[in-house]
Amino acid sequence: MKVTIEYDNNLSEDEMIIQANPQIQDLSAITNIIEQRYSTSIFRGKKNEQIYFIRQPDIVCFRIENKVLYFYTATEKYSLNSRLYSVKKQLTANFLQISKSEIINVDYINYLQLNRNGTIEIKFKNNDFTYSSRRYLKIIKEALKL
């Protein structure tokens, strides 16, 4: 496959055109990867009665605690007035649901430890950690190619 990039200063927003032979049937996987990778969703988190705008790549995980949805960056915790299932729809492919109440950003995983009880301990690069649910074990293994 040949890849060519042409820059155009007259464009008001980036546009990507893929030209392919009609015999190539499924380009949807490529377009999904590109769209997800470069979508920059911003989440409005609340902390100390102030609203912060946090970019999706800066988020380590989304977690429900005491019926409230929070999201964590490497150093901070913010509340989010939303539901986990609606947040999941906005996330790129590098986010993975590991339990009924948590979605993590796989880019922040430092290492995994498989436990005897069927759960996975997930250590993040910021030294935080969490545990997966046994119910999501198969999905996690497939997504992380374990």
C-alpha positions as CSV (number, residue, x, y, z in Angstrom):
1,M,0.0,0.0,0.0
2,K,1.3,3.4,-0.9
3,V,0.8,6.4,1.4
4,T,1.0,10.0,0.2
5,I,0.6,13.1,2.3
6,E,-0.2,16.5,0.7
7,Y,-0.4,19.6,2.9
8,D,-2.9,22.4,2.0
9,N,-2.7,25.7,3.9
10,N,-6.2,26.6,2.6
11,L,-8.0,24.0,4.6
12,S,-9.9,25.3,7.7
13,E,-9.9,21.9,9.3
14,D,-7.9,18.7,8.7
15,E,-9.3,16.3,6.1
16,M,-8.0,12.9,5.1
17,I,-8.9,11.3,1.8
18,I,-8.3,7.6,1.2
19,Q,-8.2,6.4,-2.4
20,A,-8.5,2.7,-2.8
21,N,-9.1,0.0,-5.4
22,P,-12.8,-1.0,-5.4
23,Q,-11.6,-4.6,-4.8
24,I,-10.6,-3.6,-1.2
25,Q,-13.8,-4.2,0.6
26,D,-13.3,-3.1,4.2
27,L,-11.6,0.1,5.0
28,S,-13.9,0.9,7.9
29,A,-11.3,-0.5,10.4
30,I,-8.7,2.0,9.2
31,T,-11.1,4.9,9.2
32,N,-12.3,4.0,12.7
33,I,-8.7,3.9,14.0
34,I,-7.9,7.3,12.5
35,E,-11.1,8.9,13.7
36,Q,-10.8,7.6,17.2
37,R,-7.1,8.4,17.5
38,Y,-7.5,12.0,16.5
39,S,-10.8,12.8,18.2
40,T,-10.1,15.1,21.1
41,S,-13.1,14.8,23.3
42,I,-12.9,17.2,26.3
43,F,-14.5,16.2,29.6
44,R,-15.8,18.8,32.0
45,G,-14.8,17.8,35.5
46,K,-15.8,19.4,38.7
47,K,-13.4,19.9,41.6
48,N,-13.9,22.3,44.6
49,E,-16.9,23.9,42.8
50,Q,-14.7,24.8,39.8
51,I,-15.1,23.3,36.3
52,Y,-12.0,22.0,34.6
53,F,-11.7,21.0,30.9
54,I,-9.6,17.9,30.6
55,R,-8.6,16.3,27.3
56,Q,-9.3,12.6,26.8
57,P,-5.7,11.5,26.4
58,D,-4.9,13.0,29.9
59,I,-7.4,10.8,31.6
60,V,-6.2,7.6,33.4
61,C,-9.6,6.1,34.3
62,F,-13.3,6.7,34.9
63,R,-14.6,5.1,38.2
64,I,-17.9,5.1,40.0
65,E,-17.5,5.6,43.7
66,N,-20.5,5.9,46.1
67,K,-22.8,6.3,43.0
68,V,-20.8,9.2,41.7
69,L,-18.8,9.1,38.5
70,Y,-15.2,10.4,38.8
71,F,-12.4,10.5,36.4
72,Y,-8.7,10.6,37.3
73,T,-5.7,12.2,35.6
74,A,-2.2,11.4,36.7
75,T,-2.5,13.7,39.6
76,E,-6.1,14.8,40.1
77,K,-9.6,13.5,40.7
78,Y,-12.7,15.2,39.2
79,S,-16.4,14.5,39.4
80,L,-18.4,14.1,36.3
81,N,-22.2,14.6,36.0
82,S,-22.8,11.8,33.6
83,R,-23.4,8.0,33.3
84,L,-20.6,5.5,32.6
85,Y,-22.3,4.0,29.6
86,S,-22.7,7.5,28.0
87,V,-19.0,8.3,28.7
88,K,-18.0,5.0,27.1
89,K,-19.6,6.0,23.8
90,Q,-17.4,9.0,23.6
91,L,-14.1,7.2,24.3
92,T,-11.4,6.2,21.8
93,A,-10.3,2.6,21.4
94,N,-7.5,2.9,23.9
95,F,-10.1,2.9,26.7
96,L,-11.2,-0.4,28.1
97,Q,-14.0,-1.3,30.5
98,I,-12.6,-3.6,33.2
99,S,-15.6,-3.8,35.5
100,K,-19.2,-2.6,35.8
101,S,-18.0,0.5,37.4
102,E,-14.6,1.3,35.8
103,I,-13.1,2.2,32.4
104,I,-9.3,2.6,32.1
105,N,-6.9,4.2,29.6
106,V,-4.6,1.4,28.5
107,D,-1.9,3.9,27.6
108,Y,-1.4,4.5,31.4
109,I,-0.9,0.8,32.3
110,N,2.5,0.1,33.8
111,Y,2.1,-3.6,34.4
112,L,-0.5,-6.3,35.1
113,Q,-0.5,-9.0,37.7
114,L,-2.8,-12.0,37.3
115,N,-4.2,-13.1,40.6
116,R,-5.3,-16.6,41.7
117,N,-8.9,-15.6,42.2
118,G,-9.3,-14.7,38.5
119,T,-8.9,-10.9,38.8
120,I,-6.1,-8.8,37.3
121,E,-4.4,-6.2,39.4
122,I,-3.6,-3.2,37.1
123,K,-0.8,-0.9,38.1
124,F,-0.8,2.5,36.4
125,K,2.3,4.6,35.6
126,N,1.3,7.1,38.4
127,N,1.6,4.3,41.0
128,D,-2.2,4.1,41.4
129,F,-3.8,0.6,40.9
130,T,-7.1,-1.0,40.4
131,Y,-8.6,-4.5,40.0
132,S,-10.6,-6.0,37.1
133,S,-13.7,-7.9,37.6
134,R,-13.6,-11.6,36.8
135,R,-16.7,-11.1,34.6
136,Y,-14.6,-8.9,32.2
137,L,-11.5,-11.1,32.2
138,K,-12.1,-12.5,28.7
139,I,-12.7,-9.1,27.2
140,I,-9.6,-7.7,28.9
141,K,-7.4,-10.6,27.7
142,E,-8.6,-10.2,24.1
143,A,-8.2,-6.4,24.1
144,L,-4.7,-6.6,25.6
145,K,-3.7,-9.7,23.6
146,L,-2.8,-11.7,26.7
